[in-house]
Amino acid sequence: MKYVLVSGGVVSGVGKGIIASSAGLLLKTIGLKAIKIDPYINVDAGTMNPKEHGECFVLKDGGETDLDLGNYERYLGLDLTRDNNITTGKIYKHVIEKERRGDYLGRTVQVVPHVTTAIIEHIERVSRISVDKTGSEPDVCIDSKGGTVGDIESMPFVEALTQLRHKAGKDNFINIHVSYIPIVNGEQKTKPTQHAVKSIRSAGLIPDLIACRCERPLERVTMDKIAQSCQVEVEQVVAVRDMPTIYQVPILLEQQGLLGLLRRSLVLNNVAPTPVLVTKGAEIWKKWNAIIPQEHSEKIDIALVGKYVELPDAYLSVTKSLEHSAMRCGRKLNLTWVDSEQLEDKTQKTDPVAFYKAWHEVSTSAGIIVPGGFGARGTEGMIKAAQWARERKTPYLGICLGMQIAVIEYARHICGKKDATSEEFDAQAEHHAIIFMPEGSKEHMGGTMRLGSRATHFQPGSEYSKLRALYGEVTTIEERHRHRYEVNPDFVEELEKAGLTFIGKDDSGNRMEIFELKDHPWFVGVQYHPEYLSRVLDPSRPYLGFIAAASGCLDRITKEALKEKTLVVNGVIGDSRF
């Protein structure tokens, strides 16, 4: 097994995940495996506040991870598992359970060797599991170590990775160290990088490549200074400057010879990929280079109405899905973040400027999206946004909570149930259009939601559906879920008689998965999270339809989607999930 470790220094959030994903994309023709290592104590990311840590990304098997694994899947088209995410909490839980069973035979359990050995064994085991349709063992494992070298909580991982490097042997392990180059008074400063490299060397890890994050291209004198002070050759220093989109980073790294450096350092010429993988990888790279560098002059204005808008990373997969779809439609995404609380009437009394500004953004947008979330805060503002979109024929997409919000709005204003709400918002209300799922748990938070990939079946009479056409007129789709509440089955008949049609249901036929309003350019709600399956070159269909409708090109995009479905049936496109 070949290992590529991506570590970080100077500051966190410097772009390790993007660089790891970009390296993986460049190695796509020979297969790879990605593992994300995070030094937080949580067992997974399911209970983390999105305003603090960003979104929680859900994997196919229901694993709740942080947003970096979403980047890996979007770039590489892989289906990772919960085992791909290693946390301090997960490792310590494993070690403590072994100690309680008596597996250590009375020995004193310590960080070294017991915790570090558990980390190494986990990486080695997971790195050999197939993550694509070939079913074969990967050739390269990419480990991205979260946090910054020097953090107290990350030291067991650093020690374990140092041991893994020695165990893997020469030509089988490479460390890409990502560092930040600040600009002070117009001068690029290398001292923070020098200290970061010194710190990681003292911990036992030796950087083989130094990826320098910077706002502008690195000057030659800066690269020479880094190479000299960090004991690497100049060609081992790559500059990762700010780009118009993160999708251009793989192209930037390829132009600086990163793939050649990886091939030489890991002796990848001895790895013989199959002709099918070589051809497939070449086609992906050709398409990537044809689509990503394009600059679209025509903008599409979208309003995202949510409750975590202070930290855009809380909706990272949503944002990326909108970007993928905008590129496909030949548009430049202009996304406006609207705090849903600012849309509520009470805000007019306290902050009229914010109230009118928020409503200006909503009323002038070409499309409105309400993503997922938890709790009652800001939901009345979301309901008002959904009502605006429905009445003004503005394209609307409701994701998870956003679907429930639209159902509540319809029950109130079309079905006449003025106090209709969700059990989550008001447990004592008379009319619950949204209820807690019977199989859910109110006592335990972590991992108790409806999670992971589930089937949704299009219902008889859904042949008119705009969304189903984008899926290629299939009868069943697989999408990922993360929710505790659902549409009240007792309300469905009344809602459908009033015109809100539930065109997609679960295996039992009792759980509503998709609704669509017929006489509307695009008024769609989905209980699942389609953003988790959106890929750079293969946008999520609900998002694609939403952006296409807002851009006025839905008919063209639908015809293209149906054509792609025909190609898949004929065996021409083998990489599509449809």
C-alpha positions as CSV (number, residue, x, y, z in Angstrom):
1,M,0.0,0.0,0.0
2,K,1.2,3.5,-0.9
3,Y,0.4,6.3,1.6
4,V,0.0,10.0,1.0
5,L,-0.3,12.0,4.2
6,V,-1.6,15.6,4.0
7,S,-0.8,17.5,7.2
8,G,-1.1,21.2,8.1
9,G,0.8,23.9,9.8
10,V,0.6,27.6,10.9
11,V,-3.2,27.8,11.0
12,S,-6.1,25.4,10.6
13,G,-8.6,25.7,7.7
14,V,-5.7,26.2,5.3
15,G,-7.0,23.9,2.6
16,K,-5.7,20.4,3.5
17,G,-8.9,18.7,2.3
18,I,-8.9,20.5,-1.1
19,I,-5.2,19.6,-1.7
20,A,-5.8,16.0,-0.6
21,S,-8.8,15.8,-2.9
22,S,-6.8,17.3,-5.7
23,A,-4.0,14.9,-5.3
24,G,-6.5,12.1,-5.3
25,L,-8.0,13.3,-8.5
26,L,-4.6,13.4,-10.2
27,L,-4.1,9.8,-9.1
28,K,-7.6,8.7,-10.2
29,T,-6.3,6.6,-13.1
30,I,-4.6,4.1,-10.7
31,G,-7.2,4.0,-7.9
32,L,-7.1,5.5,-4.5
33,K,-8.5,5.4,-1.0
34,A,-9.1,8.4,1.3
35,I,-9.1,8.5,5.1
36,K,-9.9,11.6,7.2
37,I,-8.2,11.8,10.6
38,D,-9.6,14.3,13.1
39,P,-8.2,14.9,16.6
40,Y,-11.5,15.9,18.2
41,I,-12.9,13.8,21.0
42,N,-16.4,13.4,19.5
43,V,-17.0,9.9,18.1
44,D,-18.4,11.4,15.0
45,A,-19.7,14.8,13.7
46,G,-23.4,14.1,14.2
47,T,-23.8,16.1,17.4
48,M,-21.6,19.1,16.4
49,N,-23.0,22.6,16.1
50,P,-22.9,23.5,12.3
51,K,-22.2,27.1,13.3
52,E,-19.0,26.0,15.0
53,H,-17.7,23.1,13.0
54,G,-19.5,23.5,9.6
55,E,-21.8,21.0,8.1
56,C,-22.2,17.3,9.0
57,F,-21.7,15.2,5.9
58,V,-23.6,11.9,5.7
59,L,-22.0,8.9,4.0
60,K,-23.8,6.1,2.1
61,D,-23.7,3.8,5.2
62,G,-25.1,6.5,7.4
63,G,-21.8,7.6,8.9
64,E,-21.8,11.2,10.1
65,T,-18.5,12.9,9.3
66,D,-17.1,16.4,8.9
67,L,-17.1,18.3,5.6
68,D,-13.7,17.1,4.2
69,L,-15.1,13.7,3.3
70,G,-17.7,15.5,1.2
71,N,-14.9,17.1,-0.7
72,Y,-13.3,13.7,-1.4
73,E,-16.5,12.2,-2.7
74,R,-17.4,15.3,-4.8
75,Y,-13.9,15.3,-6.5
76,L,-13.4,11.6,-6.8
77,G,-16.8,10.1,-7.3
78,L,-16.2,7.6,-4.4
79,D,-18.6,6.1,-1.8
80,L,-16.7,6.2,1.4
81,T,-17.8,4.6,4.7
82,R,-17.9,5.7,8.4
83,D,-14.6,3.8,8.8
84,N,-12.9,6.4,6.6
85,N,-13.3,8.9,9.3
86,I,-11.0,8.4,12.4
87,T,-11.5,10.6,15.4
88,T,-9.8,10.6,18.8
89,G,-13.2,9.6,20.3
90,K,-13.6,6.7,18.0
91,I,-10.1,5.4,18.7
92,Y,-10.2,5.8,22.5
93,K,-13.7,4.2,22.6
94,H,-12.2,1.2,20.7
95,V,-9.2,0.9,23.1
96,I,-11.3,1.3,26.2
97,E,-13.7,-1.4,25.1
98,K,-10.8,-3.7,24.5
99,E,-9.5,-2.9,28.0
100,R,-12.9,-3.6,29.5
101,R,-13.0,-7.0,27.8
102,G,-9.6,-7.9,29.1
103,D,-7.9,-8.0,25.7
104,Y,-4.8,-6.4,27.1
105,L,-4.4,-9.2,29.7
106,G,-3.9,-6.9,32.7
107,R,-1.3,-4.7,31.1
108,T,-1.2,-0.9,31.7
109,V,-3.0,0.6,28.8
110,Q,-1.1,3.7,27.4
111,V,-1.2,6.1,24.5
112,V,2.0,4.4,23.2
113,P,1.8,1.7,22.1
114,H,-1.9,0.9,22.6
115,V,-3.6,4.0,21.2
116,T,-1.0,4.5,18.4
117,T,-1.3,0.8,17.4
118,A,-5.1,1.1,17.2
119,I,-4.7,4.0,14.9
120,I,-2.2,2.2,12.6
121,E,-4.3,-1.0,12.5
122,H,-7.4,1.1,11.6
123,I,-5.7,2.9,8.7
124,E,-4.1,-0.3,7.4
125,R,-7.5,-2.2,7.5
126,V,-9.6,0.6,5.9
127,S,-7.0,1.5,3.3
128,R,-7.6,-1.9,1.6
129,I,-11.3,-1.8,1.3
130,S,-12.7,-1.0,-2.2
131,V,-14.5,2.3,-2.6
132,D,-15.6,2.0,-6.2
133,K,-17.5,-0.3,-8.5
134,T,-14.4,-2.3,-9.4
135,G,-14.4,-4.1,-6.1
136,S,-10.6,-4.2,-6.2
137,E,-8.1,-3.1,-3.4
138,P,-6.9,0.5,-3.9
139,D,-3.3,1.3,-4.8
140,V,-3.0,4.5,-2.8
141,C,-4.3,5.6,0.5
142,I,-4.7,9.4,1.2
143,D,-4.6,10.3,4.9
144,S,-5.6,13.9,5.7
145,K,-4.8,14.7,9.3
146,G,-7.1,17.3,10.7
147,G,-6.0,20.2,12.9
148,T,-2.5,21.7,13.0
149,V,0.7,19.9,13.9
150,G,1.6,20.9,17.5
151,D,-2.0,20.6,18.8
152,I,-1.9,18.6,22.0
153,E,-4.9,16.5,21.0
154,S,-3.3,15.5,17.7
155,M,0.0,14.1,19.1
156,P,-1.1,10.4,19.3
157,F,-1.9,10.6,15.5
158,V,1.4,12.2,14.7
159,E,3.2,9.5,16.6
160,A,1.1,6.8,14.9
161,L,1.7,8.2,11.4
162,T,5.5,8.4,12.2
163,Q,5.4,4.7,13.0
164,L,3.3,3.9,9.9
165,R,5.9,5.7,7.7
166,H,8.6,3.5,9.1
167,K,6.5,0.4,8.8
168,A,5.4,1.1,5.2
169,G,9.0,1.4,4.2
170,K,10.9,3.4,1.6
171,D,9.0,4.6,-1.5
172,N,5.7,3.8,0.1
173,F,5.0,6.9,2.2
174,I,5.0,10.6,1.3
175,N,4.0,13.6,3.5
176,I,2.5,16.7,1.8
177,H,2.7,19.5,4.4
178,V,0.4,22.4,3.8
179,S,1.5,25.7,5.2
180,Y,0.3,29.3,4.9
181,I,2.5,32.1,3.5
182,P,1.2,35.5,4.9
183,I,1.9,38.8,3.3
184,V,3.1,41.6,5.5
185,N,3.6,45.0,4.1
186,G,3.5,43.5,0.6
187,E,6.2,40.9,1.4
188,Q,5.7,37.2,1.5
189,K,6.8,35.9,4.8
190,T,8.3,32.4,5.2
191,K,9.1,32.3,8.9
192,P,5.7,30.7,9.9
193,T,6.3,27.9,7.4
194,Q,9.9,27.4,8.7
195,H,8.6,27.0,12.3
196,A,5.8,24.7,11.2
197,V,8.2,22.4,9.3
198,K,10.5,22.5,12.3
199,S,7.6,21.5,14.6
200,I,6.5,18.6,12.4
201,R,10.1,17.3,12.0
202,S,10.6,17.4,15.8
203,A,7.5,15.3,16.1
204,G,9.0,12.7,13.8
205,L,7.3,13.4,10.5
206,I,9.4,14.5,7.6
207,P,7.7,16.7,4.9
208,D,8.5,15.5,1.4
209,L,6.5,18.2,-0.3
210,I,5.5,21.6,1.0
211,A,2.3,23.1,-0.4
212,C,2.2,26.8,0.3
213,R,-1.2,28.4,0.5
214,C,-1.0,32.1,-0.5
215,E,-3.2,34.8,-1.9
216,R,-1.0,35.5,-4.9
217,P,1.6,33.4,-6.9
218,L,4.7,32.7,-4.9
219,E,7.8,34.7,-5.9
220,R,10.8,32.7,-6.9
221,V,12.9,34.1,-4.1
222,T,10.2,32.9,-1.6
223,M,10.2,29.4,-3.0
224,D,14.1,29.3,-2.9
225,K,14.0,30.4,0.7
226,I,11.5,27.8,1.8
227,A,13.4,25.1,0.0
228,Q,16.7,26.1,1.6
229,S,15.4,26.5,5.2
230,C,13.1,23.4,5.1
231,Q,15.7,21.1,3.5
232,V,13.8,20.2,0.3
233,E,14.5,20.8,-3.3
234,V,12.8,23.8,-5.1
235,E,10.6,21.4,-7.1
236,Q,9.3,20.0,-3.9
237,V,7.7,23.4,-3.1
238,V,4.3,23.9,-4.8
239,A,2.3,27.1,-4.6
240,V,-1.4,26.8,-4.1
241,R,-2.6,30.4,-4.6
242,D,-6.2,31.6,-4.4
243,M,-8.2,30.5,-7.4
244,P,-11.5,31.7,-8.8
245,T,-13.0,28.3,-7.8
246,I,-11.5,25.4,-5.7
247,Y,-12.1,23.1,-8.7
248,Q,-9.2,24.8,-10.5
249,V,-6.8,23.7,-7.8
250,P,-6.1,20.2,-9.3
251,I,-5.3,21.9,-12.6
252,L,-3.0,24.3,-10.8
253,L,-1.2,21.5,-9.1
254,E,-0.9,19.4,-12.3
255,Q,0.7,22.4,-14.0
256,Q,3.4,22.5,-11.3
257,G,4.1,18.8,-11.8
258,L,2.5,17.4,-8.6
259,L,1.6,14.1,-10.4
260,G,5.1,13.6,-11.5
261,L,6.4,14.3,-8.0
262,L,4.0,11.7,-6.6
263,R,4.9,9.2,-9.2
264,R,8.7,9.5,-8.5
265,S,8.4,9.6,-4.7
266,L,6.1,6.6,-4.5
267,V,7.6,4.8,-7.5
268,L,4.1,4.6,-9.0
269,N,5.4,3.4,-12.3
270,N,5.6,0.0,-10.7
271,V,1.8,0.1,-10.2
272,A,0.1,-1.2,-13.3
273,P,-3.5,0.2,-13.6
274,T,-5.9,-1.6,-15.8
275,P,-6.5,-0.1,-19.3
276,V,-10.1,0.6,-18.4
277,L,-9.0,2.7,-15.4
278,V,-6.5,4.6,-17.5
279,T,-9.0,5.4,-20.2
280,K,-11.7,6.3,-17.7
281,G,-9.2,8.6,-15.8
282,A,-8.1,10.3,-19.0
283,E,-11.8,11.0,-19.9
284,I,-12.5,12.5,-16.5
285,W,-9.5,14.7,-16.7
286,K,-10.4,15.8,-20.2
287,K,-13.9,16.7,-19.2
288,W,-12.6,18.5,-16.0
289,N,-10.3,20.7,-18.1
290,A,-13.1,21.4,-20.6
291,I,-15.6,22.5,-18.0
292,I,-13.9,23.9,-14.9
293,P,-11.8,26.8,-16.5
294,Q,-14.8,28.3,-18.2
295,E,-15.9,31.7,-17.0
296,H,-19.6,32.4,-17.3
297,S,-20.7,36.0,-17.6
298,E,-24.4,35.5,-17.0
299,K,-25.3,35.4,-13.3
300,I,-28.0,33.5,-11.6
301,D,-29.2,35.1,-8.3
302,I,-30.2,32.6,-5.6
303,A,-31.3,33.3,-2.1
304,L,-30.4,30.7,0.6
305,V,-32.8,31.1,3.5
306,G,-31.3,29.4,6.5
307,K,-30.6,29.6,10.2
308,Y,-26.8,29.0,10.2
309,V,-25.8,31.7,7.6
310,E,-23.1,33.2,9.9
311,L,-20.9,30.3,8.9
312,P,-21.3,29.4,5.2
313,D,-19.5,26.1,5.8
314,A,-22.6,25.0,7.6
315,Y,-24.2,24.6,4.2
316,L,-21.0,23.6,2.3
317,S,-22.5,20.7,0.3
318,V,-25.5,22.8,-0.5
319,T,-23.3,25.5,-1.9
320,K,-21.2,23.1,-3.9
321,S,-24.3,21.5,-5.4
322,L,-25.6,24.9,-6.5
323,E,-22.1,25.6,-8.0
324,H,-22.1,22.2,-9.9
325,S,-25.6,22.9,-11.3
326,A,-24.8,26.5,-12.2
327,M,-21.7,25.4,-14.2
328,R,-23.8,22.8,-15.9
329,C,-26.4,25.5,-16.9
330,G,-23.7,27.9,-18.1
331,R,-24.3,30.4,-15.3
332,K,-22.2,32.1,-12.6
333,L,-23.7,31.5,-9.2
334,N,-24.5,34.6,-7.2
335,L,-25.6,33.2,-3.8
336,T,-27.1,35.5,-1.2
337,W,-27.2,34.4,2.4
338,V,-30.5,35.3,4.2
339,D,-31.0,34.8,7.9
340,S,-34.5,33.4,8.2
341,E,-35.1,35.2,11.5
342,Q,-34.7,38.5,9.6
343,L,-37.8,37.7,7.6
344,E,-40.1,37.4,10.6
345,D,-42.5,40.2,11.5
346,K,-41.0,40.6,15.0
347,T,-37.7,41.7,13.4
348,Q,-39.4,44.7,11.8
349,K,-39.8,46.2,15.3
350,T,-36.2,45.6,16.4
351,D,-34.2,45.9,13.2
352,P,-36.2,47.3,10.3
353,V,-33.1,47.8,8.1
354,A,-32.2,44.1,8.4
355,F,-35.9,43.1,7.8
356,Y,-36.2,45.1,4.6
357,K,-32.8,44.1,3.4
358,A,-33.6,40.4,3.9
359,W,-36.9,40.7,2.1
360,H,-35.3,42.6,-0.8
361,E,-32.9,39.7,-1.3
362,V,-35.7,37.2,-1.3
363,S,-38.0,39.1,-3.5
364,T,-35.4,39.9,-6.2
365,S,-33.9,36.5,-6.4
366,A,-34.4,34.1,-9.3
367,G,-34.7,31.2,-7.0
368,I,-35.2,30.4,-3.2
369,I,-33.7,27.4,-1.4
370,V,-34.4,26.4,2.2
371,P,-31.9,23.8,3.3
372,G,-31.9,21.4,6.3
373,G,-31.7,22.4,10.0
374,F,-32.9,21.7,13.5
375,G,-35.0,23.5,16.0
376,A,-37.8,26.1,15.9
377,R,-35.6,29.2,15.6
378,G,-36.2,31.1,12.3
379,T,-38.7,28.7,11.0
380,E,-41.5,31.3,10.7
381,G,-39.3,33.3,8.4
382,M,-38.7,30.2,6.3
383,I,-42.4,29.6,6.0
384,K,-42.9,33.2,4.8
385,A,-40.1,32.6,2.2
386,A,-41.8,29.4,1.0
387,Q,-45.1,31.2,0.7
388,W,-43.5,34.0,-1.3
389,A,-42.0,31.5,-3.7
390,R,-45.2,29.6,-4.2
391,E,-47.4,32.6,-4.7
392,R,-45.0,34.5,-6.9
393,K,-44.1,31.5,-9.0
394,T,-40.4,31.8,-8.0
395,P,-38.5,28.5,-8.3
396,Y,-38.2,26.9,-4.8
397,L,-36.3,23.9,-3.5
398,G,-36.8,22.6,0.0
399,I,-34.3,20.2,1.5
400,C,-35.3,18.1,4.5
401,L,-36.4,20.9,6.9
402,G,-37.1,23.0,3.8
403,M,-39.5,20.4,2.5
404,Q,-41.3,20.3,5.9
405,I,-41.5,24.0,6.0
406,A,-43.2,24.1,2.6
407,V,-45.7,21.4,3.7
408,I,-46.5,23.5,6.8
409,E,-47.0,26.6,4.7
410,Y,-49.3,24.8,2.3
411,A,-51.3,23.3,5.2
412,R,-51.8,26.8,6.7
413,H,-52.6,28.8,3.7
414,I,-54.2,26.4,1.2
415,C,-55.7,23.7,3.5
416,G,-56.9,26.3,6.1
417,K,-55.2,24.9,9.1
418,K,-53.8,28.2,10.4
419,D,-52.0,26.7,13.4
420,A,-50.4,23.8,11.4
421,T,-46.8,23.3,12.5
422,S,-44.2,20.7,13.3
423,E,-44.0,18.6,16.5
424,E,-40.4,19.8,16.7
425,F,-41.5,23.4,16.9
426,D,-44.6,23.1,19.2
427,A,-45.4,19.7,20.7
428,Q,-48.7,20.9,22.1
429,A,-50.2,22.3,18.9
430,E,-53.4,20.8,17.6
431,H,-52.4,20.2,14.0
432,H,-49.0,18.6,13.4
433,A,-48.3,18.6,9.7
434,I,-44.8,17.2,10.7
435,I,-44.3,14.5,13.3
436,F,-41.5,12.7,15.1
437,M,-40.6,9.5,13.4
438,P,-42.0,6.5,15.3
439,E,-38.7,4.6,15.3
440,G,-36.6,7.6,16.5
441,S,-35.1,8.2,19.9
442,K,-35.6,11.3,22.0
443,E,-33.2,10.2,24.7
444,H,-30.0,9.6,22.6
445,M,-28.7,12.2,20.1
446,G,-25.7,10.6,18.4
447,G,-26.5,8.3,15.4
448,T,-30.2,7.9,16.1
449,M,-31.6,9.7,13.1
450,R,-32.7,8.1,9.9
451,L,-29.3,8.1,8.2
452,G,-27.6,6.9,5.1
453,S,-28.7,5.7,1.6
454,R,-32.4,4.9,1.3
455,A,-34.6,4.0,-1.7
456,T,-37.3,6.5,-2.9
457,H,-40.0,5.1,-5.3
458,F,-41.7,7.4,-7.7
459,Q,-45.5,6.9,-7.5
460,P,-48.1,6.1,-10.2
461,G,-49.1,9.4,-11.9
462,S,-45.7,11.0,-11.4
463,E,-45.0,10.8,-15.2
464,Y,-45.6,14.6,-15.4
465,S,-42.9,15.3,-12.9
466,K,-40.1,17.6,-13.9
467,L,-37.8,16.1,-11.2
468,R,-38.5,12.5,-12.3
469,A,-37.6,13.5,-15.9
470,L,-34.2,14.8,-14.7
471,Y,-33.6,11.5,-13.0
472,G,-34.1,9.8,-16.3
473,E,-37.7,8.6,-15.8
474,V,-36.5,5.9,-13.5
475,T,-38.9,4.3,-11.0
476,T,-36.6,4.2,-8.0
477,I,-33.7,6.3,-6.8
478,E,-31.1,6.0,-4.0
479,E,-30.4,9.2,-1.9
480,R,-28.9,9.9,1.5
481,H,-31.0,10.9,4.5
482,R,-30.5,12.6,7.9
483,H,-33.7,13.5,9.7
484,R,-35.9,12.8,12.8
485,Y,-39.2,14.3,11.6
486,E,-41.4,13.5,8.7
487,V,-44.7,14.5,7.0
488,N,-47.7,13.4,9.1
489,P,-49.3,10.5,7.0
490,D,-52.7,11.6,8.3
491,F,-52.3,15.0,6.5
492,V,-51.3,13.5,3.1
493,E,-54.7,12.9,1.6
494,E,-55.9,16.5,2.4
495,L,-52.7,18.0,1.1
496,E,-52.9,16.1,-2.2
497,K,-56.5,17.0,-2.7
498,A,-55.4,20.6,-2.3
499,G,-52.8,20.2,-5.1
500,L,-49.5,19.3,-3.3
501,T,-48.6,15.9,-4.8
502,F,-46.3,13.5,-3.1
503,I,-44.6,11.9,-6.1
504,G,-41.9,9.9,-4.1
505,K,-42.3,7.7,-1.1
506,D,-40.2,5.2,0.8
507,D,-40.4,1.4,0.7
508,S,-43.4,1.2,2.9
509,G,-45.3,3.9,1.0
510,N,-46.1,5.7,4.3
511,R,-43.1,8.1,4.4
512,M,-43.2,11.1,2.1
513,E,-39.9,11.7,0.3
514,I,-40.7,14.1,-2.6
515,F,-43.5,16.6,-3.3
516,E,-44.0,18.7,-6.4
517,L,-46.4,21.4,-7.2
518,K,-47.8,20.9,-10.8
519,D,-48.6,24.5,-11.9
520,H,-45.4,26.1,-10.9
521,P,-42.0,26.6,-12.7
522,W,-40.3,24.6,-9.9
523,F,-41.7,24.1,-6.4
524,V,-40.1,20.9,-5.1
525,G,-39.4,19.5,-1.7
526,V,-37.3,16.4,-0.9
527,Q,-36.9,14.8,2.5
528,Y,-33.5,13.5,1.7
529,H,-30.3,15.5,1.2
530,P,-29.4,15.3,-2.5
531,E,-26.4,17.5,-2.0
532,Y,-24.5,14.6,-0.5
533,L,-24.5,12.9,-3.9
534,S,-23.7,15.9,-6.1
535,R,-20.4,15.6,-8.0
536,V,-18.4,18.2,-9.8
537,L,-19.1,16.6,-13.2
538,D,-22.5,15.1,-12.2
539,P,-24.7,17.6,-10.5
540,S,-27.5,16.5,-8.1
541,R,-30.8,16.3,-10.0
542,P,-33.0,18.3,-7.6
543,Y,-30.4,21.1,-7.5
544,L,-29.9,21.0,-11.3
545,G,-33.6,21.3,-11.9
546,F,-33.9,24.2,-9.5
547,I,-31.0,26.1,-11.0
548,A,-32.2,25.3,-14.5
549,A,-35.7,26.5,-13.8
550,A,-34.3,29.7,-12.2
551,S,-32.1,30.2,-15.3
552,G,-34.9,29.6,-17.8
553,C,-33.2,26.5,-19.4
554,L,-35.1,23.6,-17.7
555,D,-36.3,22.2,-21.0
556,R,-32.8,22.0,-22.4
557,I,-31.3,20.5,-19.3
558,T,-34.1,17.9,-19.1
559,K,-33.5,16.8,-22.7
560,E,-29.8,16.4,-21.9
561,A,-30.5,14.4,-18.8
562,L,-32.8,12.1,-20.7
563,K,-30.1,11.7,-23.4
564,E,-27.6,10.8,-20.7
565,K,-30.0,8.2,-19.3
566,T,-30.2,6.6,-22.8
567,L,-26.4,6.5,-23.0
568,V,-26.2,4.8,-19.6
569,V,-28.7,2.2,-20.7
570,N,-26.5,1.6,-23.8
571,G,-23.5,1.1,-21.6
572,V,-21.7,4.3,-22.8
573,I,-21.6,6.1,-19.4
574,G,-20.5,3.6,-16.8
575,D,-19.7,6.0,-14.0
576,S,-23.1,7.6,-13.6
577,R,-25.1,6.7,-10.5
578,F,-28.2,6.8,-12.6
